[in-house]
Amino acid sequence: MELTPRLKSIANKVPQGARIADIGTDHAYLPVSLLLNDHITYAIASDINEGPLQRGMEVAKLNQISSERISFRLSDSLLGIQKDEVDTIVIAGMGGDTIAQCLDGVSWSRDSKYLFLLQPMTSIFDLRLWLQENGFSIESEEIVNERDKYYVILEVRYGQMAPMTLGELWVGKQEIGLRSEHRLDYICDTIKRRERAHLGMKQSKSPKSEEQINYLQAVLDDLYEIQKEWEAWQM
C-alpha cells in the first residue's frame, strides 16, 4: 500500500514490533500499511465519527487484515484506549490545540514509555508551547513537503526538555548535524507569515497593544538568528 509522504514519514518513525493507536484514523491507511509490512504487531484505529471507521474497516477487509490484528474504536481522542494496549500513539491531521487536548485527556499519557507521533495541521506554536509547559519532551522533528505544503512530525515522550526560545516555538529546535531538506524553506515561510502579521498589527487602525507589537518583533528577531545560523551551517 502506497502512503503519502506525510504518512510515510510517520510510518518510518514507528518502532519495529510496536503496538499502535492511530487516533483520527480516517481510512486506516497507516495501520493497515504497517500491518501488511509486518512492521507492527497490533493496531487500534480510532475515530470520533462512524464514517471514517467504516471506511477503515473496508480497507482492512480488502487487504485481508484480521480483527485479531486491528481493532476499530468509536472514541473521542484517547479516551477509548486502555494504557496497557499500546506503546506508540499516532495523532495526525488535527489542530495543535486538539492534539494537546487529546494528550491532556488521559493521565497515562504522562509516562515516558509511550512514544507519541504528532502531526498538527494548525497551531503548531501552541502545541510546542503546551508540550513544553506540561512536561513533555520533543525528541525530534521532521519537515515533510506534500503537494507544496509543509507538515511537521514530532516525536514526543513525557520527560524534561530544555526551554525553547520564541523562534524555536515557531520552527522547532535545530542542532549542529541536523539534516533537513526543507528546513530553510520552512523557516523562511514562517518568517514571511510573522512579518505580515507584524506589519498588519502596526498598520491596523483598531486599538493595538505596544506589548504585542514588541512581542512579534522579538519573535522575528529570534527567527532571523535561527535562519542565519542554519544558513551558516550549510556552508
WOTAPE-V985609 format. One record per residue. N is the residue number from 1. RES is the residue in one small letter. PHI is phi in whole degrees, 0 to 359 (* if undefined). PSI is psi in degrees with one decimal (* if undefined). OMEGA is omega in whole degrees, 0 to 359 (NA if undefined). Layout:
n:N res:RES phi:PHI psi:PSI omega:OMEGA
n:N res:RES phi:PHI psi:PSI omega:OMEGA
This chain:
n:1 res:m phi:* psi:125.7 omega:182
n:2 res:e phi:274 psi:123.3 omega:179
n:3 res:l phi:263 psi:156.3 omega:173
n:4 res:t phi:293 psi:160.9 omega:178
n:5 res:p phi:306 psi:-39.1 omega:180
n:6 res:r phi:296 psi:-50.5 omega:180
n:7 res:l phi:291 psi:-33.6 omega:178
n:8 res:k phi:296 psi:-39.9 omega:178
n:9 res:s phi:297 psi:-42.1 omega:177
n:10 res:i phi:296 psi:-44.5 omega:180
n:11 res:a phi:301 psi:-38.6 omega:181
n:12 res:n phi:293 psi:-18.9 omega:181
n:13 res:k phi:267 psi:-8.5 omega:179
n:14 res:v phi:284 psi:125.4 omega:181
n:15 res:p phi:297 psi:146.5 omega:176
n:16 res:q phi:300 psi:133.3 omega:178
n:17 res:g phi:80 psi:10.2 omega:183
n:18 res:a phi:290 psi:161.6 omega:170
n:19 res:r phi:245 psi:113.8 omega:191
n:20 res:i phi:246 psi:155.4 omega:167
n:21 res:a phi:242 psi:126.7 omega:177
n:22 res:d phi:253 psi:104.5 omega:186
n:23 res:i phi:271 psi:126.1 omega:186
n:24 res:g phi:75 psi:50.2 omega:194
n:25 res:t phi:291 psi:-25.4 omega:184
n:26 res:d phi:58 psi:-112.8 omega:183
n:27 res:h phi:275 psi:0.6 omega:181
n:28 res:a phi:62 psi:26.8 omega:180
n:29 res:y phi:300 psi:-42.2 omega:183
n:30 res:l phi:296 psi:-56.6 omega:180
n:31 res:p phi:297 psi:-36.6 omega:179
n:32 res:v phi:295 psi:-43.4 omega:178
n:33 res:s phi:299 psi:-43.9 omega:180
n:34 res:l phi:295 psi:-36.4 omega:178
n:35 res:l phi:289 psi:-39.3 omega:178
n:36 res:l phi:299 psi:-34.1 omega:180
n:37 res:n phi:270 psi:6.1 omega:183
n:38 res:d phi:53 psi:34.1 omega:180
n:39 res:h phi:275 psi:-27.4 omega:178
n:40 res:i phi:234 psi:163.0 omega:182
n:41 res:t phi:261 psi:-22.1 omega:185
n:42 res:y phi:198 psi:149.4 omega:179
n:43 res:a phi:218 psi:143.4 omega:168
n:44 res:i phi:248 psi:122.7 omega:177
n:45 res:a phi:255 psi:113.6 omega:187
n:46 res:s phi:242 psi:143.1 omega:175
n:47 res:d phi:206 psi:153.5 omega:182
n:48 res:i phi:278 psi:-14.9 omega:182
n:49 res:n phi:244 psi:147.0 omega:182
n:50 res:e phi:288 psi:-34.0 omega:183
n:51 res:g phi:304 psi:-53.7 omega:178
n:52 res:p phi:301 psi:-38.3 omega:179
n:53 res:l phi:297 psi:-40.6 omega:179
n:54 res:q phi:297 psi:-42.1 omega:178
n:55 res:r phi:296 psi:-39.5 omega:178
n:56 res:g phi:296 psi:-41.1 omega:178
n:57 res:m phi:299 psi:-39.1 omega:179
n:58 res:e phi:294 psi:-39.5 omega:178
n:59 res:v phi:295 psi:-42.8 omega:179
n:60 res:a phi:296 psi:-43.3 omega:179
n:61 res:k phi:296 psi:-42.8 omega:180
n:62 res:l phi:300 psi:-34.4 omega:181
n:63 res:n phi:262 psi:12.0 omega:174
n:64 res:q phi:58 psi:42.4 omega:175
n:65 res:i phi:266 psi:120.0 omega:186
n:66 res:s phi:283 psi:161.5 omega:180
n:67 res:s phi:291 psi:-16.7 omega:176
n:68 res:e phi:287 psi:-21.6 omega:183
n:69 res:r phi:259 psi:-22.6 omega:179
n:70 res:i phi:220 psi:133.3 omega:179
n:71 res:s phi:244 psi:135.0 omega:179
n:72 res:f phi:255 psi:128.9 omega:185
n:73 res:r phi:235 psi:128.5 omega:170
n:74 res:l phi:273 psi:103.1 omega:190
n:75 res:s phi:207 psi:149.4 omega:175
n:76 res:d phi:270 psi:118.5 omega:178
n:77 res:s phi:53 psi:-129.2 omega:182
n:78 res:l phi:265 psi:5.1 omega:188
n:79 res:l phi:294 psi:-24.5 omega:180
n:80 res:g phi:266 psi:7.8 omega:181
n:81 res:i phi:252 psi:128.1 omega:175
n:82 res:q phi:274 psi:145.5 omega:190
n:83 res:k phi:297 psi:-25.3 omega:182
n:84 res:d phi:265 psi:3.5 omega:183
n:85 res:e phi:277 psi:-29.8 omega:188
n:86 res:v phi:222 psi:167.3 omega:174
n:87 res:d phi:233 psi:-13.6 omega:181
n:88 res:t phi:229 psi:130.2 omega:183
n:89 res:i phi:237 psi:124.7 omega:178
n:90 res:v phi:256 psi:125.0 omega:173
n:91 res:i phi:232 psi:102.5 omega:187
n:92 res:a phi:230 psi:150.6 omega:174
n:93 res:g phi:81 psi:16.2 omega:178
n:94 res:m phi:242 psi:168.7 omega:174
n:95 res:g phi:289 psi:152.6 omega:181
n:96 res:g phi:300 psi:-36.0 omega:179
n:97 res:d phi:293 psi:-36.8 omega:178
n:98 res:t phi:293 psi:-40.8 omega:178
n:99 res:i phi:299 psi:-43.3 omega:178
n:100 res:a phi:300 psi:-40.9 omega:179
n:101 res:q phi:296 psi:-38.0 omega:177
n:102 res:c phi:300 psi:-48.5 omega:182
n:103 res:l phi:294 psi:-35.1 omega:183
n:104 res:d phi:282 psi:-13.5 omega:187
n:105 res:g phi:280 psi:-15.5 omega:179
n:106 res:v phi:228 psi:140.1 omega:182
n:107 res:s phi:289 psi:-27.8 omega:185
n:108 res:w phi:288 psi:-10.9 omega:177
n:109 res:s phi:295 psi:-22.1 omega:181
n:110 res:r phi:270 psi:59.4 omega:177
n:111 res:d phi:217 psi:124.8 omega:188
n:112 res:s phi:292 psi:-8.6 omega:180
n:113 res:k phi:286 psi:-16.0 omega:181
n:114 res:y phi:267 psi:134.3 omega:173
n:115 res:l phi:260 psi:127.3 omega:177
n:116 res:f phi:250 psi:125.9 omega:175
n:117 res:l phi:252 psi:109.2 omega:189
n:118 res:l phi:246 psi:132.7 omega:179
n:119 res:q phi:226 psi:90.5 omega:181
n:120 res:p phi:282 psi:142.0 omega:177
n:121 res:m phi:272 psi:-28.6 omega:180
n:122 res:t phi:216 psi:171.9 omega:172
n:123 res:s phi:55 psi:40.4 omega:181
n:124 res:i phi:292 psi:-31.9 omega:175
n:125 res:f phi:301 psi:-48.1 omega:181
n:126 res:d phi:298 psi:-37.4 omega:180
n:127 res:l phi:292 psi:-46.5 omega:178
n:128 res:r phi:301 psi:-43.4 omega:180
n:129 res:l phi:297 psi:-43.3 omega:179
n:130 res:w phi:297 psi:-44.7 omega:179
n:131 res:l phi:301 psi:-44.8 omega:181
n:132 res:q phi:297 psi:-42.4 omega:184
n:133 res:e phi:281 psi:-11.5 omega:184
n:134 res:n phi:242 psi:20.0 omega:170
n:135 res:g phi:84 psi:15.5 omega:178
n:136 res:f phi:262 psi:150.3 omega:181
n:137 res:s phi:246 psi:126.3 omega:174
n:138 res:i phi:275 psi:109.9 omega:185
n:139 res:e phi:278 psi:-31.8 omega:177
n:140 res:s phi:196 psi:161.8 omega:176
n:141 res:e phi:224 psi:146.8 omega:174
n:142 res:e phi:229 psi:135.8 omega:177
n:143 res:i phi:259 psi:126.3 omega:181
n:144 res:v phi:240 psi:136.6 omega:176
n:145 res:n phi:258 psi:122.7 omega:178
n:146 res:e phi:224 psi:117.0 omega:182
n:147 res:r phi:54 psi:46.0 omega:177
n:148 res:d phi:62 psi:25.4 omega:174
n:149 res:k phi:232 psi:142.2 omega:182
n:150 res:y phi:265 psi:135.0 omega:175
n:151 res:y phi:236 psi:142.7 omega:179
n:152 res:v phi:246 psi:130.5 omega:178
n:153 res:i phi:248 psi:125.0 omega:183
n:154 res:l phi:251 psi:133.6 omega:170
n:155 res:e phi:263 psi:120.7 omega:190
n:156 res:v phi:228 psi:139.3 omega:169
n:157 res:r phi:225 psi:160.3 omega:175
n:158 res:y phi:286 psi:129.2 omega:181
n:159 res:g phi:159 psi:170.0 omega:185
n:160 res:q phi:292 psi:142.9 omega:178
n:161 res:m phi:218 psi:138.7 omega:176
n:162 res:a phi:298 psi:139.3 omega:181
n:163 res:p phi:302 psi:140.9 omega:178
n:164 res:m phi:270 psi:150.6 omega:174
n:165 res:t phi:283 psi:172.6 omega:178
n:166 res:l phi:303 psi:-44.8 omega:180
n:167 res:g phi:294 psi:-39.4 omega:180
n:168 res:e phi:294 psi:-29.9 omega:176
n:169 res:l phi:295 psi:-23.9 omega:179
n:170 res:w phi:270 psi:-37.6 omega:187
n:171 res:v phi:236 psi:2.5 omega:179
n:172 res:g phi:84 psi:164.0 omega:181
n:173 res:k phi:284 psi:154.1 omega:173
n:174 res:q phi:226 psi:142.9 omega:181
n:175 res:e phi:228 psi:153.2 omega:177
n:176 res:i phi:302 psi:132.9 omega:181
n:177 res:g phi:97 psi:-11.0 omega:178
n:178 res:l phi:295 psi:133.5 omega:177
n:179 res:r phi:249 psi:124.5 omega:181
n:180 res:s phi:205 psi:108.4 omega:184
n:181 res:e phi:299 psi:-34.2 omega:189
n:182 res:h phi:252 psi:5.5 omega:188
n:183 res:r phi:296 psi:-43.9 omega:182
n:184 res:l phi:298 psi:-45.1 omega:178
n:185 res:d phi:298 psi:-37.9 omega:180
n:186 res:y phi:294 psi:-42.9 omega:178
n:187 res:i phi:297 psi:-47.7 omega:181
n:188 res:c phi:298 psi:-40.6 omega:178
n:189 res:d phi:297 psi:-41.3 omega:179
n:190 res:t phi:295 psi:-41.5 omega:178
n:191 res:i phi:299 psi:-44.6 omega:180
n:192 res:k phi:300 psi:-41.0 omega:180
n:193 res:r phi:293 psi:-41.7 omega:179
n:194 res:r phi:290 psi:-34.9 omega:177
n:195 res:e phi:296 psi:-41.6 omega:179
n:196 res:r phi:295 psi:-41.4 omega:179
n:197 res:a phi:295 psi:-40.5 omega:180
n:198 res:h phi:295 psi:-46.1 omega:179
n:199 res:l phi:295 psi:-42.7 omega:180
n:200 res:g phi:298 psi:-38.6 omega:179
n:201 res:m phi:292 psi:-39.9 omega:180
n:202 res:k phi:292 psi:-32.5 omega:183
n:203 res:q phi:269 psi:-9.3 omega:183
n:204 res:s phi:295 psi:141.1 omega:178
n:205 res:k phi:273 psi:-13.4 omega:179
n:206 res:s phi:283 psi:159.1 omega:180
n:207 res:p phi:304 psi:132.9 omega:182
n:208 res:k phi:225 psi:154.6 omega:183
n:209 res:s phi:263 psi:127.6 omega:175
n:210 res:e phi:300 psi:-31.8 omega:179
n:211 res:e phi:295 psi:-41.3 omega:179
n:212 res:q phi:294 psi:-41.2 omega:178
n:213 res:i phi:297 psi:-44.4 omega:179
n:214 res:n phi:295 psi:-35.9 omega:178
n:215 res:y phi:297 psi:-46.7 omega:179
n:216 res:l phi:297 psi:-36.4 omega:178
n:217 res:q phi:295 psi:-38.8 omega:178
n:218 res:a phi:295 psi:-39.0 omega:176
n:219 res:v phi:299 psi:-47.8 omega:181
n:220 res:l phi:298 psi:-42.8 omega:180
n:221 res:d phi:301 psi:-41.2 omega:179
n:222 res:d phi:290 psi:-38.8 omega:178
n:223 res:l phi:296 psi:-38.4 omega:177
n:224 res:y phi:298 psi:-39.8 omega:179
n:225 res:e phi:293 psi:-39.8 omega:178
n:226 res:i phi:296 psi:-42.7 omega:178
n:227 res:q phi:298 psi:-46.2 omega:181
n:228 res:k phi:298 psi:-42.7 omega:179
n:229 res:e phi:297 psi:-46.5 omega:180
n:230 res:w phi:299 psi:-45.3 omega:180
n:231 res:e phi:297 psi:-37.1 omega:179
n:232 res:a phi:295 psi:-36.5 omega:180
n:233 res:w phi:291 psi:-24.9 omega:183
n:234 res:q phi:277 psi:-8.6 omega:182
n:235 res:m phi:280 psi:* omega:NA
